[in-house]
Amino acid sequence: MGLPALEFSDCCLDSPHFRETLKSHEAELDKTNKFIKELIKDGKSLISALKNLSTAKRKFADSLNEFKFQCIGDAETDDEMCIARSLQEFATVLRNLEDERIRMIENASEVLITPLEKFRKEQIGAAKEAKKKYDKETEKYCGVLEKHLNLSSKKKESQLQEADSQVDLVRQHFYEVSLEYVFKVQEVQERKMFEFVEPLLAFLQGLFTFYHHGYELAKDFGDFKTQLTISIQNTRNRFEGTRSEVESLMRKMKENPLEHKTISPYTMEGYLYVQEKRHFGTSWVKHYCTYQRDSKQISMVPFDQKSGGKGGEDETITLKSCTRRKTDSIEKRFCFDVEAVDRPGVITMQALSEEDRRLWMEAMDGREPVYNSNKDNQNEGTAQLDSIGFSIIRKCIHAVETRGINEQGLYRIVGVNSRVQKLLSVLMDPKTAAETETDICAEWEIKTITSALKTYLRMLPGPLMMYQFQRSFIKAAKLENQETRVSEIHSLVHRLPEKNRQMLQLLMNHLANVANNHKQNLMTVANLGVVFGPTLLRPQEETVAAIMDIKFQNIVIEILIENHEKIFNTVPDAPLTGTQLHLSRKKSGDAKPPSCSERPLTLFHAVQATEKQEQRNSILNSSLESVSSNPNSILNSSSSLQPNTNSSDLDLDVVKPARPNSLTPFRKAKALYACKAEHDSELSFAAGTVFDNVHPSQEPGWLEGTLNGKTGLIPENYVEFL
């Protein structure tokens, strides 16, 4: 029920009904006045709260922007880089949003608070002033009227007429004031319908503009959000995989720590207590010591594990002799004495146990060091890259591609171990393998066949992509530029032995077919990388650092699958130099000479026809000389005597130093490149160095030779025979 209208004609009558109607309008104005006053107060509180919220969000954004993720390892995957960048992206979005909020807050006072205060002051305030005036005139009119009516009729006529005129004037003035008041009251009632609501609408429009800006930011953020979601899921999946690997390694270390020691560049290292003479007597100080047999250098670093800090300066001495300390000659157990060339007196050291002392004594006596070599879990010799091995892999691939290419979780879902072993025993049986290429029976489940294929690859004496190239593949995957990654991996694949490369090509072609059907089998290139990375590129030693590199193993397999046609069917470009590789790395440290594994083992370059003929003749003559002492060897080595007459050699040739066969006597060789040894068994040398007694070693891709009286391994394609 609305308010009744105030008629101007009622102002003259000034009836009780008019007065009641006027009071109802006045009550409405009072209520509106109180409401606007409270609304202004709440609006100011809201603006203050929004300012505090904006300040808090900006501080939150600054905290996000300042934090930097640190990954485990010397490089990050694309997913890890995306996640690391996400905090800065979040901060940027929040700051952008808060900039718009500040603009809204600054406009809020102008579009909301100021108009409301103005309406309350100018309109409602004016109505109140009019009411005061109306009440005052009412009181004056009523007083004059009462006084006039009390005049005696016996007064003179002139006096009565004057009194009547005065009353008429007062009545007229009261009537005018009443009309003005009624007009003002009704004006305020009408004005509040737009002057009160319009500021609220403007404020809401500002809010809508702010929220719309947030909506636009969300739309712009959508692509990165999708990419980030995928990266988070990939990282979570890798975490689950590496977590189980790390836990497995931890359990193995708990059960038998000696069998899982890291292969160290030092002959022996560990904690020893060294006896030191002090003013008040002697004390035993804990040191972390390393010993290098070749240089006989002992390094001692005083270190307190409890405080986590060094207790003094490092010291390096040259070993002269080492003697076991008899138990009855000293109160301490597990002691031995060391004499140094460059330090007078005897240094008494205490090992941590009898076994620890034995290892230190053996290392310092110059006998063969004790290494805990990392052996594959599979039985070596049960699987080979021979005709049987290729037959097994081809049969498995044929069965998968003809019967199960669309099975969900292909290669991820494993078969029953007993069934897998039974199938492998059937496939590896020489009698069965010698028969014609027969298909695998339909009775074998696809998951059993895929598990058999993976198991056979793990049963090889070494991983398909070889231990010696494992670090090089990982380093290639860590390169920042995608094209550089592909180019480097392309080059590395062509450095693999022929059978390894053929098997890898067979497998990658198959995995590309599997990935092409990922909508049905759900096995994308990334999923296949997770499955086959640890199988094809497992490290020689099982460490936490190696487990952290599993994600890069997966990236290598992804690159091989996605680029299999280019990698296996084209000749790689000239490999990157060590400097180029250094500049391409995401997290490059100080410049340092690249190791043997970082240098090219095969050099591709264009040569003239005359130069190539001379190279072929040189290789042919050296091969003929190598077998001249035994005519029976000619038949066995005839394949190596055939010069390569492929027409493509006119444009591109693969220059490889000739490698002698098993009948070649020890020869001299000259280094083509410089190389820095990564292990004790390898030799370090500069370009042009001449080696003696060079002959094939048991390690694929390596020769054995002598330099300055020391015998060690030399990369096969780093030298040419003299």
C-alpha positions in Angstrom: 0.0 0.0 0.0 1.6 3.3 -1.2 1.5 6.7 0.5 -1.6 8.8 -0.2 -1.1 11.9 -2.3 -0.9 15.3 -0.7 -3.4 17.6 -2.4 -2.6 21.3 -2.5 -6.3 22.1 -1.9 -6.0 20.3 1.4 -3.4 22.8 2.6 -6.1 25.4 3.0 -8.4 23.2 4.9 -5.6 21.7 7.0 -7.9 18.9 8.0 -7.0 16.0 10.4 -6.8 13.7 7.4 -4.4 16.1 5.7 -2.3 16.1 8.8 -2.2 12.3 9.1 -1.2 12.0 5.4 1.5 14.6 6.0 2.8 12.7 9.0 3.0 9.5 7.0 5.1 11.3 4.4 7.4 12.7 7.1 7.9 9.3 8.6 8.9 7.9 5.2 11.4 10.7 4.8 12.9 10.0 8.3 13.2 6.3 7.4 14.8 7.1 4.1 17.2 9.5 5.8 18.3 6.9 8.3 18.7 4.2 5.6 20.8 6.5 3.4 23.0 7.4 6.4 23.5 3.7 7.3 24.1 2.9 3.6 26.8 5.6 3.4 28.5 4.1 6.5 28.4 0.6 5.1 29.6 1.8 1.7 32.6 3.4 3.3 33.3 0.2 5.2 33.0 -1.8 2.0 35.5 0.5 0.2 37.9 0.2 3.1 37.6 -3.6 3.1 38.1 -3.7 -0.7 41.3 -1.6 -0.2 42.5 -4.0 2.5 41.6 -7.0 0.3 43.5 -5.5 -2.7 46.5 -4.8 -0.5 46.5 -8.4 0.8 46.1 -9.8 -2.7 49.0 -7.7 -4.0 51.1 -8.9 -1.1 50.1 -12.5 -1.9 50.9 -11.9 -5.6 54.4 -10.5 -4.7 55.1 -13.6 -2.6 54.1 -15.8 -5.5 56.3 -13.8 -7.8 59.4 -14.0 -5.5 59.3 -17.8 -5.0 61.4 -19.8 -7.4 61.1 -23.6 -7.8 64.3 -25.6 -7.7 64.1 -29.0 -9.4 66.3 -32.0 -8.6 68.9 -32.4 -11.3 70.8 -30.1 -13.6 67.9 -29.5 -16.0 64.2 -29.2 -16.1 61.6 -30.9 -18.3 59.1 -28.7 -20.3 56.5 -29.7 -17.7 58.7 -28.6 -14.8 59.5 -25.3 -16.6 55.7 -24.7 -17.1 55.0 -25.4 -13.4 57.9 -23.2 -12.3 56.6 -20.4 -14.5 53.1 -20.8 -13.1 53.6 -18.8 -9.9 54.8 -15.8 -11.9 51.7 -16.2 -14.2 49.4 -16.4 -11.2 51.1 -13.2 -9.8 50.6 -11.4 -13.1 46.9 -12.3 -13.2 46.3 -11.2 -9.6 48.1 -7.9 -10.1 46.1 -7.2 -13.2 42.9 -8.0 -11.4 43.9 -5.8 -8.5 44.7 -2.9 -10.8 41.1 -3.0 -12.0 39.8 -3.3 -8.4 41.7 -0.2 -7.5 40.1 1.7 -10.4 36.7 0.5 -9.2 37.4 1.6 -5.6 38.6 5.0 -6.7 35.3 5.4 -8.7 33.2 4.1 -5.9 33.5 7.2 -3.7 32.6 9.4 -6.6 29.7 7.4 -8.0 28.2 6.1 -4.7 29.2 8.0 -1.6 29.2 11.5 -2.9 25.8 11.4 -4.7 24.1 9.8 -1.6 25.6 12.4 0.7 24.5 15.2 -1.6 20.9 13.8 -1.8 20.7 13.5 1.9 22.0 17.0 2.5 20.4 18.9 -0.3 17.0 17.2 -0.6 16.2 15.5 2.7 17.9 18.3 4.6 15.9 20.9 2.7 12.7 19.1 3.5 13.6 19.1 7.2 14.2 22.9 7.0 10.8 23.3 5.3 9.1 21.3 8.1 10.6 23.5 10.7 9.3 26.6 8.9 5.9 25.0 8.5 5.6 24.0 12.2 6.7 27.6 13.1 4.0 29.2 10.9 1.4 26.7 12.1 2.1 27.7 15.7 2.0 31.4 14.8 -1.2 31.1 12.7 -3.0 29.2 15.5 -1.9 31.7 18.1 -3.0 34.8 16.1 -6.3 33.1 15.3 -7.1 32.3 18.9 -6.2 35.8 20.0 -8.3 37.2 17.2 -11.3 35.1 18.2 -11.1 36.4 21.8 -11.5 40.0 20.8 -14.6 41.6 22.3 -17.4 42.5 19.9 -17.7 45.8 21.7 -14.4 47.0 20.1 -14.6 49.7 17.6 -15.3 48.8 14.1 -12.0 50.1 12.9 -10.1 48.0 15.4 -12.1 44.9 14.4 -11.4 45.5 10.7 -7.7 45.9 11.4 -7.7 42.7 13.4 -9.5 40.9 10.6 -6.9 42.1 8.0 -4.0 41.0 10.2 -5.5 37.5 10.6 -6.0 37.3 6.8 -2.4 38.1 6.2 -1.2 35.5 8.7 -3.6 32.9 7.2 -2.3 33.7 3.7 1.3 33.4 4.7 0.6 30.1 6.5 -1.2 28.8 3.4 1.8 29.7 1.2 4.3 28.0 3.6 2.0 24.9 3.8 2.0 24.7 0.0 5.8 25.0 -0.3 6.3 22.3 2.4 3.9 19.9 0.7 5.6 20.6 -2.6 9.0 19.9 -1.1 7.9 16.7 0.6 6.4 15.3 -2.6 9.5 16.5 -4.5 11.8 14.6 -2.2 9.6 11.5 -2.4 9.8 11.6 -6.2 13.5 12.4 -6.4 14.6 9.5 -4.2 13.3 7.1 -6.8 16.1 8.1 -9.2 18.7 10.2 -7.3 18.9 7.5 -4.6 18.9 4.4 -6.8 21.1 5.8 -9.7 24.3 5.9 -7.6 23.7 2.3 -6.5 23.3 1.3 -10.2 26.5 3.1 -11.1 28.3 1.3 -8.2 27.0 -2.1 -9.4 28.1 -1.3 -12.9 31.6 -0.7 -11.6 31.4 -4.1 -9.9 30.2 -5.7 -13.1 33.0 -4.1 -15.1 35.5 -5.4 -12.5 34.0 -8.9 -12.7 33.9 -8.8 -16.5 37.6 -7.9 -16.5 38.2 -10.9 -14.3 36.2 -13.0 -16.8 38.4 -11.7 -19.7 41.5 -12.5 -17.7 40.2 -16.0 -17.1 39.6 -16.4 -20.8 43.1 -15.2 -21.6 44.5 -17.5 -18.9 42.6 -20.5 -20.3 45.3 -21.8 -22.6 48.0 -21.6 -20.0 45.7 -23.2 -17.5 45.1 -26.1 -19.8 48.8 -26.5 -20.4 49.6 -26.2 -16.7 46.9 -28.9 -15.9 48.5 -31.3 -18.3 52.0 -30.5 -16.9 50.8 -31.0 -13.3 49.3 -34.4 -14.3 52.4 -35.5 -16.1 54.6 -34.4 -13.2 52.3 -36.3 -10.8 52.5 -39.4 -12.9 56.3 -39.1 -13.1 56.4 -38.6 -9.3 54.4 -41.8 -8.7 56.8 -43.7 -10.9 60.0 -42.3 -9.5 58.7 -42.6 -5.9 58.3 -46.3 -6.2 61.7 -46.5 -7.8 63.3 -44.5 -5.0 61.5 -46.5 -2.3 62.7 -49.7 -4.0 66.3 -48.4 -4.1 66.0 -47.3 -0.4 64.9 -50.8 0.6 67.8 -52.4 -1.3 70.2 -50.0 0.4 68.8 -50.9 3.8 69.1 -54.6 3.1 72.6 -54.6 1.6 74.2 -51.1 1.3 77.6 -52.4 0.1 76.1 -53.8 -3.1 74.6 -50.5 -4.1 77.5 -48.1 -3.6 77.9 -45.4 -6.3 80.8 -46.0 -8.7 83.2 -43.3 -7.5 86.1 -41.6 -9.4 88.1 -42.3 -6.2 89.7 -45.6 -5.4 88.4 -45.3 -1.8 86.5 -42.7 0.1 84.7 -42.3 3.4 84.9 -41.1 7.0 88.1 -41.7 9.1 89.1 -40.5 12.5 92.6 -38.9 12.4 94.7 -38.7 15.5 96.0 -35.2 16.1 98.4 -34.0 18.7 97.3 -31.1 20.9 98.9 -29.2 23.8 96.9 -31.2 26.3 97.4 -34.5 24.6 95.9 -36.2 21.6 92.4 -36.0 20.1 90.6 -37.9 17.3 89.1 -35.6 14.6 86.6 -36.9 12.1 87.6 -36.3 8.5 86.0 -37.2 5.1 88.9 -38.8 3.2 89.3 -39.7 -0.5 92.2 -41.7 -2.0 93.2 -41.8 -5.7 95.4 -44.8 -6.5 97.0 -43.4 -9.6 98.2 -40.2 -8.1 98.5 -41.6 -4.5 96.7 -38.5 -3.3 94.9 -38.5 0.0 92.5 -35.6 0.6 91.3 -35.0 4.2 88.3 -32.7 5.0 87.5 -32.2 8.7 83.8 -32.3 8.9 81.3 -32.6 11.8 78.1 -34.4 10.6 76.2 -33.2 13.7 76.7 -29.5 13.0 76.9 -29.9 9.3 80.0 -27.7 9.0 83.7 -28.0 8.3 86.0 -28.1 11.3 89.1 -26.7 9.6 91.1 -26.5 6.4 91.3 -29.2 3.8 94.6 -31.1 3.5 96.0 -33.2 0.7 99.1 -35.5 1.1 100.9 -38.0 -1.1 100.9 -41.5 0.2 104.3 -43.2 0.8 103.2 -46.2 2.8 100.3 -47.7 4.8 100.7 -50.1 7.7 98.1 -51.9 9.7 98.2 -50.9 13.4 98.4 -53.8 15.8 95.6 -54.0 18.3 98.0 -54.2 21.3 99.8 -51.1 20.2 96.9 -48.7 20.6 93.8 -48.5 22.6 91.6 -47.7 19.6 90.3 -50.4 17.3 90.4 -50.5 13.4 93.6 -48.3 13.2 96.3 -48.0 10.6 99.3 -45.8 10.1 100.0 -43.7 7.0 103.3 -42.2 6.0 103.3 -39.3 3.5 106.0 -38.1 1.1 105.2 -34.4 1.8 104.5 -34.5 5.5 106.9 -35.7 8.3 105.9 -38.3 10.8 103.2 -41.0 10.9 99.5 -40.2 10.6 97.3 -42.7 12.6 93.8 -43.2 11.3 90.8 -45.1 12.6 88.4 -46.8 10.2 84.7 -47.3 11.1 84.9 -51.1 11.2 87.2 -54.0 10.5 85.8 -54.4 7.0 86.2 -50.7 6.3 89.9 -50.9 7.4 90.4 -53.8 5.1 89.1 -51.8 2.1 91.3 -48.8 2.9 94.3 -51.1 3.3 93.7 -52.9 0.0 93.3 -49.6 -1.8 96.4 -48.0 -0.4 98.6 -51.1 -0.9 98.1 -50.6 -4.6 96.2 -53.9 -5.2 93.1 -54.0 -7.4 90.4 -51.7 -5.9 87.1 -53.2 -4.7 84.2 -52.0 -6.8 80.7 -52.9 -6.4 79.6 -53.1 -10.0 76.0 -52.6 -10.7 74.6 -55.7 -12.4 71.4 -55.9 -14.2 68.6 -57.8 -12.4 68.1 -60.0 -15.4 70.3 -63.0 -16.1 72.9 -62.0 -18.7 73.3 -64.2 -21.7 69.7 -65.3 -21.9 68.8 -62.7 -24.5 70.9 -61.4 -27.4 70.5 -59.2 -30.4 70.8 -62.2 -32.8 68.5 -63.8 -35.3 66.5 -65.4 -32.4 66.2 -62.0 -30.7 65.0 -60.2 -33.8 62.6 -63.1 -34.5 61.1 -62.9 -31.0 60.5 -59.1 -31.2 59.0 -59.3 -34.7 56.6 -62.1 -33.7 55.5 -60.0 -30.7 55.1 -56.9 -32.7 53.1 -58.8 -35.4 50.8 -60.3 -32.9 50.1 -56.9 -31.2 49.5 -55.0 -34.5 47.2 -57.7 -35.9 45.3 -58.6 -32.8 45.6 -56.0 -30.1 46.6 -52.6 -31.4 43.4 -51.0 -30.0 43.5 -52.6 -26.6 43.3 -50.0 -23.8 46.5 -49.7 -21.7 48.6 -51.5 -24.3 52.1 -52.1 -22.9 51.0 -50.4 -19.6 48.9 -53.3 -18.3 51.3 -56.2 -17.4 50.6 -59.9 -17.9 50.8 -62.6 -15.3 54.6 -63.3 -14.6 54.3 -67.1 -14.9 52.6 -66.8 -18.3 55.1 -64.3 -19.5 58.1 -66.5 -18.5 56.4 -69.5 -20.2 55.9 -67.6 -23.4 59.5 -66.4 -23.4 60.8 -69.9 -22.8 58.8 -71.1 -25.9 60.0 -68.2 -28.0 63.6 -68.5 -26.9 63.8 -72.3 -27.4 66.4 -72.8 -30.2 64.4 -75.6 -31.7 61.3 -73.5 -31.9 63.2 -70.4 -33.0 65.0 -72.3 -35.8 61.7 -73.1 -37.4 60.0 -70.8 -39.9 58.5 -67.5 -38.7 55.3 -68.7 -37.2 52.8 -66.4 -35.5 52.2 -66.4 -31.8 49.2 -68.5 -31.0 45.9 -66.7 -30.3 45.8 -68.4 -26.9 48.3 -65.9 -25.6 46.8 -62.7 -24.3 48.0 -59.4 -25.7 49.1 -58.2 -22.2 51.2 -61.4 -21.9 52.8 -60.7 -25.4 53.6 -57.1 -24.6 55.1 -58.0 -21.2 57.2 -60.7 -22.9 58.6 -58.1 -25.4 59.5 -55.7 -22.6 61.0 -58.5 -20.5 63.2 -59.7 -23.4 64.5 -56.2 -23.9 65.4 -56.0 -20.2 67.1 -59.4 -20.4 69.7 -58.2 -22.8 73.2 -57.9 -21.4 72.9 -54.2 -21.5 70.1 -51.7 -22.4 69.3 -51.4 -26.1 70.6 -47.9 -26.2 73.7 -48.9 -24.3 75.2 -47.8 -21.0 78.0 -45.8 -22.7 75.5 -43.5 -24.5 73.0 -43.2 -21.6 74.4 -39.9 -20.2 74.7 -38.5 -23.7 71.1 -39.2 -24.5 70.0 -37.6 -21.2 72.1 -34.5 -21.9 70.5 -34.3 -25.3 67.0 -34.4 -23.7 68.0 -31.6 -21.4 68.8 -29.2 -24.3 66.5 -26.2 -24.3 65.8 -26.0 -28.0 63.5 -28.8 -29.4 65.3 -28.9 -32.8 68.7 -29.2 -31.1 67.3 -32.1 -29.0 66.2 -34.0 -32.1 69.4 -33.3 -34.0 71.6 -34.5 -31.1 69.5 -37.6 -30.5 69.6 -38.3 -34.3 73.4 -38.2 -34.2 73.6 -40.4 -31.1 71.3 -43.1 -32.6 73.6 -43.4 -35.6 76.6 -44.0 -33.2 74.9 -47.1 -31.8 76.0 -50.5 -33.1 74.2 -51.7 -36.2 72.1 -54.4 -34.5 71.1 -52.1 -31.7 70.0 -49.4 -34.2 68.1 -52.0 -36.3 66.3 -53.3 -33.2 65.6 -49.7 -32.0 64.2 -48.8 -35.4 62.0 -51.9 -35.5 60.6 -51.0 -32.0 60.1 -47.3 -32.7 58.2 -47.9 -35.9 55.9 -50.2 -33.9 55.4 -47.7 -31.1 54.6 -45.0 -33.6 51.8 -47.3 -34.9 50.6 -47.8 -31.3 50.6 -44.0 -30.7 48.6 -43.5 -33.9 45.8 -45.5 -32.4 45.9 -43.7 -29.0 42.2 -42.7 -29.2 41.4 -46.4 -28.9 44.2 -47.8 -26.8 44.8 -44.5 -24.7 48.6 -44.9 -25.2 49.9 -41.5 -26.3 53.5 -40.9 -27.1 54.0 -39.6 -23.6 52.5 -42.7 -22.0 54.8 -44.9 -24.2 57.8 -42.9 -23.1 56.9 -43.6 -19.5 56.7 -47.3 -20.2 59.8 -47.8 -22.4 62.2 -45.1 -21.1 63.5 -47.1 -18.1 63.7 -50.3 -20.3 65.6 -48.9 -23.2 67.8 -46.3 -21.5 68.3 -47.6 -17.9 71.5 -46.3 -16.2 74.4 -48.5 -15.3 74.2 -47.6 -11.6 71.1 -47.3 -9.6 71.1 -44.0 -7.7 68.6 -41.3 -6.7 70.1 -39.0 -9.3 69.5 -41.6 -12.0 65.9 -42.1 -10.8 65.4 -38.3 -11.1 66.6 -38.5 -14.7 63.9 -41.0 -15.6 61.7 -38.1 -16.9 64.5 -37.3 -19.4 64.7 -40.9 -20.4 61.0 -40.7 -21.2 61.6 -37.5 -23.3 64.2 -39.3 -25.4 61.8 -42.1 -26.2 59.1 -39.6 -27.1 61.5 -37.8 -29.5 62.4 -41.2 -31.1 58.7 -42.1 -31.6 57.7 -38.7 -33.0 60.7 -38.4 -35.3 61.3 -42.1 -36.1 61.2 -41.6 -39.9 63.8 -38.8 -39.9 66.1 -40.3 -37.3 66.3 -43.8 -38.7 65.9 -43.1 -42.5 68.2 -40.1 -42.9 71.8 -39.3 -42.2 72.4 -37.0 -39.3 73.9 -33.5 -39.8 77.3 -32.8 -38.4 77.2 -33.2 -34.6 77.2 -30.1 -32.4 80.6 -29.0 -31.0 81.1 -28.9 -27.3 80.7 -25.1 -27.3 77.4 -25.3 -29.2 76.1 -27.9 -26.8 77.2 -25.8 -23.9 75.3 -22.8 -25.2 72.2 -24.8 -25.9 71.8 -26.1 -22.3 69.1 -24.8 -20.1 71.3 -24.6 -17.0 74.8 -24.2 -18.2 77.5 -23.9 -15.7 81.0 -22.6 -16.1 82.6 -23.5 -19.5 84.5 -26.8 -19.2 85.9 -29.3 -21.7 83.2 -31.8 -22.8 83.7 -35.4 -21.7 84.1 -38.3 -24.1 80.4 -39.0 -24.1 79.7 -35.5 -25.3 81.9 -35.6 -28.4 81.0 -37.0 -31.8 82.3 -40.6 -32.4 81.5 -40.3 -36.2 82.3 -37.2 -38.2 80.2 -36.5 -41.4 81.6 -34.2 -44.0 81.8 -33.8 -47.7 85.1 -35.0 -49.3 86.5 -35.1 -52.8 86.4 -38.3 -54.8 90.2 -38.6 -54.9 90.4 -38.2 -51.1 87.8 -40.8 -50.6 89.5 -43.3 -52.9 92.8 -42.8 -51.0 90.9 -43.4 -47.7 89.4 -46.6 -49.1 92.8 -47.8 -50.4 94.4 -47.1 -47.0 91.7 -49.0 -45.2 91.9 -51.9 -47.7 95.8 -52.1 -47.5 95.8 -52.0 -43.7 93.2 -54.8 -43.6 95.2 -56.9 -46.1 98.3 -56.4 -44.0 96.5 -57.4 -40.8 95.5 -60.8 -42.2 98.6 -61.6 -44.3 100.1 -63.5 -41.4 97.1 -66.0 -41.5 95.6 -66.8 -44.9 92.7 -68.6 -43.2 91.4 -65.3 -41.9 90.8 -63.9 -45.3 87.5 -65.7 -45.6 86.3 -64.5 -42.3 87.2 -60.9 -42.9 86.3 -60.7 -46.6 83.3 -58.5 -45.8 85.6 -55.9 -44.3 87.7 -55.9 -47.5 84.9 -54.8 -49.8 85.1 -51.0 -50.4 81.9 -49.1 -50.2 81.0 -48.2 -53.8 77.5 -46.8 -53.1 76.8 -43.9 -55.4 75.7 -41.7 -52.5 79.3 -41.6 -51.4 80.0 -39.0 -54.1 78.2 -36.4 -52.0 78.5 -37.6 -48.4 80.9 -40.0 -46.7 81.2 -41.4 -43.2 84.8 -41.1 -42.2 85.7 -43.7 -39.6 89.2 -44.7 -38.5 89.9 -48.3 -39.4 89.5 -50.7 -36.6 91.7 -53.8 -36.6 90.0 -57.2 -36.4 90.8 -59.8 -33.7 94.0 -60.9 -35.6 95.5 -57.5 -35.7 98.7 -57.1 -33.7 99.2 -54.3 -31.2 99.7 -51.0 -33.2 100.3 -47.3 -32.7 97.4 -44.8 -33.0 97.1 -41.0 -32.9 94.2 -39.1 -31.3 92.0 -37.1 -33.6 90.3 -35.2 -30.7 91.0 -34.4 -27.1 89.2 -36.4 -24.4 88.8 -36.1 -20.6 88.4 -39.4 -18.8 85.2 -40.0 -16.8 86.3 -43.1 -15.0 89.6 -44.6 -13.7 89.6 -47.2 -16.6 89.7 -44.4 -19.3 92.7 -42.3 -20.5 92.7 -38.5 -20.7 94.6 -37.1 -23.7 94.9 -34.2 -26.1 94.5 -34.1 -29.8 97.6 -35.5 -31.6 98.6 -37.8 -28.7 100.3 -41.0 -29.8 99.3 -44.3 -28.1 101.3 -47.6 -28.0 100.0 -51.1 -28.0 96.5 -50.2 -29.2 94.2 -53.2 -29.7 90.5 -54.0 -29.4 89.0 -54.1 -25.9 86.1 -56.1 -24.5 84.0 -52.9 -24.2 82.0 -52.2 -27.4 83.1 -49.0 -29.1 86.4 -48.8 -27.1 90.1 -49.6 -27.7 92.8 -50.4 -25.2 96.1 -48.6 -25.4 99.1 -47.4 -23.4 100.0 -43.8 -22.7 103.0 -42.8 -20.5 103.2 -46.3 -19.1 99.5 -46.4 -18.1 97.1 -48.7 -19.9 93.4 -47.7 -20.3 90.4 -47.4 -22.5 90.3 -45.0 -25.6 87.1 -44.2 -27.5 87.4 -46.2 -30.8 86.5 -43.4 -33.2 88.7 -40.8 -31.5 91.9 -42.3 -33.0 93.4 -43.3 -36.3 96.0 -46.0 -36.7 99.5 -45.2 -37.8 
